Amino acid sequence: MQIDDAYLDAFEDDMVRLSRRVYAVTGVPMYLVPEDLTGTNPTPPPDPEGDALAHEFQAVCAALSRRNGPLASIDISRILEVLADRHFLDVPFSSLADGTA
C-alpha cells in the first residue's frame, strides 16, 4: 500500500482528534485476536480483510516512521485506534460518540 502525504496528514489529524476523547464516556474500539495456545486446532484459512488491515497497519507505521522518526508505543496505540475507528463499522466509531453519524 502506497501512502501519500495527504493520507498521512489526515491520519495524523485523526490520531490527535481521537486522543482527545474521554474514553470512560465514549468507549474504546479494540481488536480481539483469539489465539490457540494449545496448538491442537487447525490453522484457520487466511482472512483477506485481516490481511489488508495488517498491510495498512505496516504501511502506516513505515510511513510515519519515515516522516517523524522512530515510533513510540503511544504512536502504535494511536495508529491502531485510528485503524479501528475507520474499519470497524460502516461509519467511524468516533462519529457515534460525536453525534455526527
The first five atom37 places (N, CA, C, CB, O) and aatype in JSON, in Angstrom:
{
  "aatype": [12, 5, 9, 3, 3, 0, 18, 10, 3, 0, 13, 6, 3, 3, 12, 19, 1, 10, 15, 1, 1, 19, 18, 0, 19, 16, 7, 19, 14, 12, 18, 10, 19, 14, 6, 3, 10, 16, 7, 16, 2, 14, 16, 14, 14, 14, 3, 14, 6, 7, 3, 0, 10, 0, 8, 6, 13, 5, 0, 19, 4, 0, 0, 10, 15, 1, 1, 2, 7, 14, 10, 0, 15, 9, 3, 9, 15, 1, 9, 10, 6, 19, 10, 0, 3, 1, 8, 13, 10, 3, 19, 14, 13, 15, 15, 10, 0, 3, 7, 16, 0],
  "atom_mask": [
    [1, 1, 1, 1, 1],
    [1, 1, 1, 1, 1],
    [1, 1, 1, 1, 1],
    [1, 1, 1, 1, 1],
    [1, 1, 1, 1, 1],
    [1, 1, 1, 1, 1],
    [1, 1, 1, 1, 1],
    [1, 1, 1, 1, 1],
    [1, 1, 1, 1, 1],
    [1, 1, 1, 1, 1],
    [1, 1, 1, 1, 1],
    [1, 1, 1, 1, 1],
    [1, 1, 1, 1, 1],
    [1, 1, 1, 1, 1],
    [1, 1, 1, 1, 1],
    [1, 1, 1, 1, 1],
    [1, 1, 1, 1, 1],
    [1, 1, 1, 1, 1],
    [1, 1, 1, 1, 1],
    [1, 1, 1, 1, 1],
    [1, 1, 1, 1, 1],
    [1, 1, 1, 1, 1],
    [1, 1, 1, 1, 1],
    [1, 1, 1, 1, 1],
    [1, 1, 1, 1, 1],
    [1, 1, 1, 1, 1],
    [1, 1, 1, 0, 1],
    [1, 1, 1, 1, 1],
    [1, 1, 1, 1, 1],
    [1, 1, 1, 1, 1],
    [1, 1, 1, 1, 1],
    [1, 1, 1, 1, 1],
    [1, 1, 1, 1, 1],
    [1, 1, 1, 1, 1],
    [1, 1, 1, 1, 1],
    [1, 1, 1, 1, 1],
    [1, 1, 1, 1, 1],
    [1, 1, 1, 1, 1],
    [1, 1, 1, 0, 1],
    [1, 1, 1, 1, 1],
    [1, 1, 1, 1, 1],
    [1, 1, 1, 1, 1],
    [1, 1, 1, 1, 1],
    [1, 1, 1, 1, 1],
    [1, 1, 1, 1, 1],
    [1, 1, 1, 1, 1],
    [1, 1, 1, 1, 1],
    [1, 1, 1, 1, 1],
    [1, 1, 1, 1, 1],
    [1, 1, 1, 0, 1],
    [1, 1, 1, 1, 1],
    [1, 1, 1, 1, 1],
    [1, 1, 1, 1, 1],
    [1, 1, 1, 1, 1],
    [1, 1, 1, 1, 1],
    [1, 1, 1, 1, 1],
    [1, 1, 1, 1, 1],
    [1, 1, 1, 1, 1],
    [1, 1, 1, 1, 1],
    [1, 1, 1, 1, 1],
    [1, 1, 1, 1, 1],
    [1, 1, 1, 1, 1],
    [1, 1, 1, 1, 1],
    [1, 1, 1, 1, 1],
    [1, 1, 1, 1, 1],
    [1, 1, 1, 1, 1],
    [1, 1, 1, 1, 1],
    [1, 1, 1, 1, 1],
    [1, 1, 1, 0, 1],
    [1, 1, 1, 1, 1],
    [1, 1, 1, 1, 1],
    [1, 1, 1, 1, 1],
    [1, 1, 1, 1, 1],
    [1, 1, 1, 1, 1],
    [1, 1, 1, 1, 1],
    [1, 1, 1, 1, 1],
    [1, 1, 1, 1, 1],
    [1, 1, 1, 1, 1],
    [1, 1, 1, 1, 1],
    [1, 1, 1, 1, 1],
    [1, 1, 1, 1, 1],
    [1, 1, 1, 1, 1],
    [1, 1, 1, 1, 1],
    [1, 1, 1, 1, 1],
    [1, 1, 1, 1, 1],
    [1, 1, 1, 1, 1],
    [1, 1, 1, 1, 1],
    [1, 1, 1, 1, 1],
    [1, 1, 1, 1, 1],
    [1, 1, 1, 1, 1],
    [1, 1, 1, 1, 1],
    [1, 1, 1, 1, 1],
    [1, 1, 1, 1, 1],
    [1, 1, 1, 1, 1],
    [1, 1, 1, 1, 1],
    [1, 1, 1, 1, 1],
    [1, 1, 1, 1, 1],
    [1, 1, 1, 1, 1],
    [1, 1, 1, 0, 1],
    [1, 1, 1, 1, 1],
    [1, 1, 1, 1, 1]
  ],
  "atom_positions": [
    [[0.84, -1.18, 0.0], [0.0, 0.0, 0.0], [0.89, 1.24, 0.0], [-0.96, 0.0, 1.21], [1.77, 1.39, 0.85]],
    [[0.64, 2.11, -0.95], [1.38, 3.36, -1.04], [0.61, 4.45, -0.3], [1.63, 3.76, -2.51], [-0.58, 4.64, -0.54]],
    [[1.28, 5.15, 0.58], [0.64, 6.19, 1.38], [1.26, 7.53, 1.02], [0.78, 5.9, 2.9], [2.48, 7.7, 1.1]],
    [[0.41, 8.48, 0.62], [0.91, 9.8, 0.24], [0.79, 10.77, 1.42], [0.14, 10.34, -0.98], [0.28, 10.43, 2.48]],
    [[1.28, 11.99, 1.21], [1.28, 13.0, 2.27], [-0.14, 13.36, 2.72], [2.0, 14.24, 1.8], [-0.36, 13.59, 3.91]],
    [[-1.08, 13.43, 1.8], [-2.46, 13.78, 2.17], [-3.05, 12.71, 3.1], [-3.34, 13.94, 0.91], [-3.73, 13.04, 4.07]],
    [[-2.8, 11.44, 2.78], [-3.28, 10.35, 3.64], [-2.66, 10.47, 5.03], [-2.95, 8.96, 3.02], [-3.35, 10.36, 6.04]],
    [[-1.34, 10.71, 5.08], [-0.67, 10.83, 6.38], [-1.15, 12.04, 7.16], [0.84, 10.92, 6.18], [-1.33, 11.97, 8.38]],
    [[-1.38, 13.16, 6.47], [-1.89, 14.35, 7.16], [-3.24, 14.05, 7.81], [-2.03, 15.54, 6.17], [-3.46, 14.37, 8.97]],
    [[-4.14, 13.42, 7.06], [-5.46, 13.08, 7.59], [-5.34, 12.06, 8.72], [-6.38, 12.53, 6.48], [-6.07, 12.13, 9.71]],
    [[-4.43, 11.11, 8.56], [-4.24, 10.08, 9.59], [-3.73, 10.71, 10.88], [-3.25, 8.99, 9.09], [-4.23, 10.41, 11.96]],
    [[-2.74, 11.59, 10.77], [-2.22, 12.26, 11.97], [-3.28, 13.17, 12.6], [-0.97, 13.08, 11.61], [-3.34, 13.28, 13.83]],
    [[-4.11, 13.82, 11.79], [-5.21, 14.62, 12.33], [-6.16, 13.74, 13.14], [-5.97, 15.34, 11.19], [-6.62, 14.12, 14.22]],
    [[-6.46, 12.54, 12.6], [-7.33, 11.6, 13.33], [-6.67, 11.12, 14.62], [-7.68, 10.4, 12.44], [-7.35, 10.95, 15.63]],
    [[-5.36, 10.9, 14.6], [-4.66, 10.48, 15.81], [-4.83, 11.53, 16.91], [-3.16, 10.25, 15.52], [-5.09, 11.19, 18.06]],
    [[-4.68, 12.79, 16.55], [-4.81, 13.88, 17.52], [-6.26, 13.99, 17.98], [-4.34, 15.22, 16.92], [-6.53, 14.08, 19.18]],
    [[-7.18, 13.98, 17.04], [-8.6, 14.12, 17.38], [-9.06, 13.0, 18.31], [-9.46, 14.12, 16.1], [-9.72, 13.25, 19.31]],
    [[-8.72, 11.77, 17.97], [-9.16, 10.64, 18.79], [-8.49, 10.62, 20.15], [-8.9, 9.34, 18.06], [-9.08, 10.14, 21.12]],
    [[-7.27, 11.11, 20.24], [-6.57, 11.1, 21.53], [-7.19, 12.08, 22.53], [-5.09, 11.43, 21.33], [-6.89, 12.02, 23.72]],
    [[-8.04, 12.97, 22.05], [-8.71, 13.94, 22.93], [-10.0, 13.39, 23.54], [-9.02, 15.21, 22.17], [-10.61, 14.06, 24.38]],
    [[-10.43, 12.21, 23.13], [-11.68, 11.64, 23.64], [-11.55, 11.26, 25.11], [-12.08, 10.41, 22.82], [-10.47, 10.95, 25.6]],
    [[-12.67, 11.29, 25.78], [-12.75, 10.8, 27.16], [-13.21, 9.35, 27.05], [-13.74, 11.68, 28.07], [-14.4, 9.09, 26.85]],
    [[-12.28, 8.43, 27.18], [-12.58, 7.03, 26.92], [-13.62, 6.44, 27.87], [-11.32, 6.22, 27.01], [-14.33, 5.52, 27.49]],
    [[-13.71, 6.96, 29.08], [-14.71, 6.46, 30.02], [-16.13, 6.76, 29.54], [-14.48, 7.08, 31.41], [-17.08, 6.09, 29.94]],
    [[-16.26, 7.78, 28.68], [-17.57, 8.16, 28.16], [-17.83, 7.5, 26.81], [-17.66, 9.68, 28.03], [-18.93, 6.98, 26.58]],
    [[-16.84, 7.51, 25.93], [-17.06, 7.06, 24.56], [-16.74, 5.59, 24.34], [-16.24, 7.87, 23.63], [-17.23, 5.0, 23.37]],
    [[-15.95, 4.99, 25.21], [-15.5, 3.63, 24.97], [-14.3, 3.63, 24.06], [0.0, 0.0, 0.0], [-13.9, 4.67, 23.54]],
    [[-13.73, 2.48, 23.86], [-12.52, 2.35, 23.05], [-12.71, 1.2, 22.07], [-11.27, 2.13, 23.94], [-12.91, 0.06, 22.5]],
    [[-12.65, 1.47, 20.75], [-12.69, 0.35, 19.82], [-11.4, -0.45, 19.97], [-12.86, 0.85, 18.34], [-10.33, 0.12, 20.17]],
    [[-11.51, -1.75, 19.89], [-10.31, -2.56, 20.07], [-10.36, -3.8, 19.19], [-10.14, -2.96, 21.54], [-11.42, -4.2, 18.7]],
    [[-9.22, -4.38, 19.02], [-9.09, -5.62, 18.28], [-9.04, -6.77, 19.27], [-7.84, -5.61, 17.37], [-8.28, -6.72, 20.24]],
    [[-9.81, -7.8, 19.02], [-9.73, -9.02, 19.8], [-9.18, -10.09, 18.87], [-11.12, -9.43, 20.41], [-9.77, -10.39, 17.83]],
    [[-8.07, -10.66, 19.25], [-7.41, -11.64, 18.4], [-7.29, -12.94, 19.19], [-6.0, -11.13, 17.93], [-6.39, -13.08, 20.02]],
    [[-8.19, -13.88, 18.93], [-8.08, -15.15, 19.63], [-6.85, -15.92, 19.16], [-9.34, -15.99, 19.43], [-6.46, -15.84, 18.0]],
    [[-6.27, -16.64, 20.07], [-5.08, -17.4, 19.73], [-5.19, -18.77, 20.39], [-3.78, -16.66, 20.2], [-5.5, -18.88, 21.57]],
    [[-4.93, -19.81, 19.61], [-4.97, -21.17, 20.13], [-3.59, -21.51, 20.68], [-5.4, -22.19, 19.03], [-2.67, -21.82, 19.92]],
    [[-3.46, -21.46, 21.98], [-2.17, -21.75, 22.61], [-1.93, -23.25, 22.76], [-2.1, -21.08, 23.96], [-0.82, -23.67, 23.1]],
    [[-2.96, -24.04, 22.51], [-2.79, -25.5, 22.63], [-2.16, -26.1, 21.39], [-4.13, -26.16, 22.89], [-1.5, -27.13, 21.47]],
    [[-2.35, -25.45, 20.25], [-1.81, -25.99, 19.0], [-2.56, -27.2, 18.5], [0.0, 0.0, 0.0], [-2.06, -27.91, 17.62]],
    [[-3.74, -27.47, 19.05], [-4.48, -28.67, 18.67], [-5.51, -28.43, 17.57], [-5.16, -29.23, 19.87], [-6.0, -29.39, 16.98]],
    [[-5.85, -27.18, 17.3], [-6.84, -26.88, 16.28], [-6.16, -26.54, 14.96], [-7.74, -25.71, 16.72], [-5.04, -26.03, 14.95]],
    [[-6.82, -26.84, 13.85], [-6.22, -26.5, 12.55], [-6.1, -24.98, 12.39], [-7.06, -27.09, 11.39], [-6.91, -24.22, 12.92]],
    [[-5.11, -24.58, 11.66], [-4.91, -23.16, 11.37], [-6.08, -22.66, 10.53], [-3.57, -22.92, 10.65], [-6.43, -23.29, 9.53]],
    [[-6.68, -21.54, 10.93], [-7.81, -21.02, 10.13], [-7.32, -20.53, 8.77], [-8.54, -19.88, 10.88], [-6.15, -20.19, 8.61]],
    [[-8.22, -20.51, 7.81], [-7.82, -20.01, 6.48], [-7.48, -18.53, 6.56], [-8.93, -20.25, 5.44], [-7.98, -17.83, 7.44]],
    [[-6.66, -18.05, 5.64], [-6.32, -16.62, 5.63], [-7.58, -15.77, 5.48], [-5.32, -16.3, 4.48], [-8.52, -16.15, 4.79]],
    [[-7.57, -14.62, 6.13], [-8.69, -13.69, 6.08], [-8.26, -12.49, 5.25], [-9.14, -13.26, 7.52], [-7.44, -11.69, 5.71]],
    [[-8.8, -12.33, 4.05], [-8.38, -11.21, 3.19], [-8.55, -9.84, 3.84], [-9.16, -11.24, 1.9], [-7.7, -8.97, 3.67]],
    [[-9.64, -9.65, 4.58], [-9.87, -8.36, 5.24], [-8.82, -8.12, 6.33], [-11.28, -8.31, 5.85], [-8.3, -7.01, 6.46]],
    [[-8.52, -9.16, 7.09], [-7.49, -9.05, 8.12], [-6.12, -8.8, 7.53], [0.0, 0.0, 0.0], [-5.34, -8.01, 8.05]],
    [[-5.83, -9.49, 6.42], [-4.55, -9.28, 5.75], [-4.42, -7.85, 5.23], [-4.39, -10.27, 4.6], [-3.35, -7.24, 5.35]],
    [[-5.5, -7.32, 4.66], [-5.47, -5.94, 4.14], [-5.25, -4.95, 5.29], [-6.79, -5.61, 3.39], [-4.51, -3.98, 5.14]],
    [[-5.89, -5.2, 6.42], [-5.73, -4.32, 7.58], [-4.3, -4.4, 8.12], [-6.74, -4.69, 8.67], [-3.73, -3.39, 8.51]],
    [[-3.74, -5.6, 8.15], [-2.36, -5.77, 8.61], [-1.39, -5.03, 7.68], [-1.98, -7.27, 8.68], [-0.45, -4.4, 8.15]],
    [[-1.62, -5.1, 6.38], [-0.75, -4.4, 5.43], [-0.89, -2.88, 5.59], [-1.09, -4.81, 3.98], [0.1, -2.16, 5.52]],
    [[-2.12, -2.42, 5.82], [-2.31, -0.98, 6.03], [-1.58, -0.53, 7.31], [-3.83, -0.64, 6.12], [-0.93, 0.51, 7.31]],
    [[-1.7, -1.32, 8.38], [-1.0, -1.0, 9.62], [0.51, -0.9, 9.39], [-1.3, -2.07, 10.7], [1.14, 0.06, 9.82]],
    [[1.08, -1.88, 8.71], [2.51, -1.88, 8.44], [2.91, -0.68, 7.58], [2.93, -3.18, 7.75], [3.94, -0.06, 7.82]],
    [[2.09, -0.36, 6.58], [2.4, 0.76, 5.69], [2.32, 2.09, 6.43], [1.43, 0.77, 4.49], [3.17, 2.97, 6.23]],
    [[1.32, 2.25, 7.29], [1.18, 3.49, 8.06], [2.36, 3.64, 9.02], [-0.16, 3.51, 8.84], [2.94, 4.72, 9.14]],
    [[2.71, 2.55, 9.71], [3.85, 2.6, 10.63], [5.13, 3.0, 9.9], [4.04, 1.24, 11.34], [5.89, 3.85, 10.37]],
    [[5.37, 2.38, 8.75], [6.58, 2.69, 7.99], [6.57, 4.15, 7.52], [6.7, 1.74, 6.78], [7.58, 4.83, 7.6]],
    [[5.43, 4.61, 7.02], [5.33, 5.99, 6.51], [5.51, 7.0, 7.63], [3.99, 6.21, 5.81], [6.2, 8.0, 7.46]],
    [[4.88, 6.76, 8.78], [5.02, 7.69, 9.9], [6.44, 7.66, 10.46], [4.01, 7.36, 11.0], [6.95, 8.69, 10.91]],
    [[7.08, 6.51, 10.44], [8.49, 6.43, 10.87], [9.39, 7.24, 9.95], [8.97, 4.96, 10.91], [10.28, 7.95, 10.41]],
    [[9.14, 7.14, 8.66], [9.94, 7.94, 7.71], [9.7, 9.43, 7.92], [9.6, 7.55, 6.26], [10.63, 10.23, 7.82]],
    [[8.46, 9.79, 8.21], [8.11, 11.2, 8.36], [8.58, 11.78, 9.69], [6.6, 11.37, 8.23], [9.11, 12.9, 9.73]],
    [[8.4, 11.03, 10.78], [8.6, 11.59, 12.12], [9.71, 10.94, 12.93], [7.33, 11.49, 12.88], [9.97, 11.36, 14.06]],
    [[10.35, 9.94, 12.39], [11.36, 9.23, 13.17], [10.76, 8.01, 13.85], [0.0, 0.0, 0.0], [9.61, 7.66, 13.6]],
    [[11.54, 7.37, 14.71], [11.07, 6.13, 15.35], [9.75, 6.35, 16.1], [12.14, 5.6, 16.32], [9.53, 7.38, 16.73]],
    [[8.88, 5.34, 16.02], [7.58, 5.41, 16.69], [7.71, 4.97, 18.14], [6.55, 4.54, 15.95], [8.41, 4.01, 18.46]],
    [[7.01, 5.69, 19.0], [6.91, 5.3, 20.41], [5.7, 4.38, 20.58], [6.79, 6.56, 21.34], [4.87, 4.26, 19.68]],
    [[5.61, 3.74, 21.71], [4.48, 2.83, 21.95], [3.15, 3.58, 21.88], [4.62, 2.14, 23.31], [2.15, 3.01, 21.44]],
    [[3.1, 4.83, 22.3], [1.86, 5.6, 22.22], [1.47, 5.84, 20.76], [2.01, 6.95, 22.95], [0.28, 5.89, 20.44]],
    [[2.46, 5.98, 19.88], [2.18, 6.14, 18.45], [1.51, 4.88, 17.9], [3.47, 6.45, 17.66], [0.55, 4.96, 17.13]],
    [[2.04, 3.72, 18.29], [1.48, 2.45, 17.82], [0.04, 2.31, 18.3], [2.34, 1.25, 18.32], [-0.84, 1.91, 17.53]],
    [[-0.21, 2.65, 19.56], [-1.58, 2.52, 20.07], [-2.52, 3.48, 19.36], [-1.61, 2.77, 21.59], [-3.67, 3.14, 19.11]],
    [[-2.05, 4.67, 19.03], [-2.91, 5.63, 18.32], [-3.14, 5.21, 16.87], [-2.28, 7.04, 18.35], [-4.22, 5.43, 16.33]],
    [[-2.14, 4.61, 16.25], [-2.32, 4.09, 14.9], [-3.4, 3.01, 14.92], [-0.99, 3.52, 14.33], [-4.3, 3.0, 14.08]],
    [[-3.31, 2.09, 15.87], [-4.32, 1.03, 15.99], [-5.7, 1.62, 16.26], [-3.94, 0.05, 17.11], [-6.7, 1.13, 15.73]],
    [[-5.76, 2.67, 17.07], [-7.04, 3.3, 17.38], [-7.67, 3.91, 16.13], [-6.85, 4.37, 18.45], [-8.87, 3.77, 15.9]],
    [[-6.87, 4.6, 15.32], [-7.4, 5.21, 14.1], [-7.88, 4.12, 13.14], [-6.33, 6.1, 13.42], [-8.95, 4.24, 12.55]],
    [[-7.09, 3.07, 12.98], [-7.5, 1.99, 12.08], [-8.79, 1.34, 12.57], [-6.38, 0.94, 11.96], [-9.67, 1.04, 11.76]],
    [[-8.9, 1.11, 13.87], [-10.14, 0.54, 14.41], [-11.31, 1.48, 14.16], [-9.99, 0.27, 15.93], [-12.39, 1.04, 13.77]],
    [[-11.09, 2.77, 14.38], [-12.14, 3.75, 14.16], [-12.61, 3.76, 12.72], [-11.66, 5.14, 14.57], [-13.79, 3.93, 12.44]],
    [[-11.69, 3.59, 11.81], [-12.01, 3.66, 10.38], [-12.59, 2.36, 9.83], [-10.79, 4.03, 9.6], [-13.29, 2.39, 8.82]],
    [[-12.31, 1.22, 10.46], [-12.64, -0.06, 9.83], [-13.71, -0.89, 10.53], [-11.42, -0.86, 9.74], [-14.21, -1.84, 9.92]],
    [[-14.08, -0.59, 11.75], [-15.0, -1.47, 12.47], [-16.44, -1.39, 12.01], [-14.94, -1.18, 13.92], [-17.11, -2.41, 11.9]],
    [[-16.93, -0.21, 11.75], [-18.33, -0.03, 11.41], [-18.47, 0.64, 10.05], [-19.05, 0.79, 12.48], [-17.48, 1.08, 9.45]],
    [[-19.71, 0.71, 9.57], [-19.94, 1.4, 8.3], [-19.66, 2.89, 8.4], [-21.37, 1.17, 7.84], [-19.38, 3.54, 7.39]],
    [[-19.75, 3.43, 9.61], [-19.39, 4.81, 9.87], [-18.29, 4.8, 10.92], [-20.62, 5.66, 10.35], [-18.22, 3.85, 11.69]],
    [[-17.43, 5.81, 10.98], [-16.38, 5.82, 12.0], [-16.97, 5.69, 13.4], [-15.56, 7.09, 11.9], [-17.96, 6.34, 13.74]],
    [[-16.37, 4.86, 14.2], [-16.79, 4.64, 15.58], [-16.9, 5.96, 16.32], [-15.81, 3.7, 16.31], [-17.85, 6.18, 17.07]],
    [[-15.91, 6.85, 16.12], [-15.89, 8.12, 16.85], [-17.09, 8.99, 16.49], [-14.6, 8.87, 16.56], [-17.5, 9.82, 17.31]],
    [[-17.66, 8.84, 15.31], [-18.81, 9.68, 14.94], [-20.03, 9.31, 15.77], [-19.12, 9.54, 13.45], [-20.93, 10.14, 15.93]],
    [[-20.09, 8.1, 16.29], [-21.21, 7.71, 17.14], [-21.2, 8.51, 18.43], [-21.17, 6.21, 17.44], [-22.24, 8.96, 18.91]],
    [[-20.0, 8.68, 19.0], [-19.87, 9.45, 20.24], [-20.0, 10.95, 19.98], [-18.52, 9.15, 20.91], [-20.49, 11.69, 20.82]],
    [[-19.55, 11.38, 18.79], [-19.61, 12.81, 18.44], [-21.02, 13.24, 18.05], [-18.63, 13.12, 17.3], [-21.32, 14.44, 18.0]],
    [[-21.89, 12.26, 17.77], [-23.24, 12.58, 17.33], [-23.31, 12.98, 15.87], [0.0, 0.0, 0.0], [-24.31, 13.56, 15.44]],
    [[-22.24, 12.67, 15.09], [-22.23, 13.07, 13.68], [-22.65, 11.94, 12.74], [-20.87, 13.54, 13.29], [-22.72, 12.14, 11.53]],
    [[-22.93, 10.77, 13.29], [-23.32, 9.62, 12.44], [-24.76, 9.72, 12.0], [-23.11, 8.29, 13.17], [-25.25, 8.85, 11.28]]
  ]
}
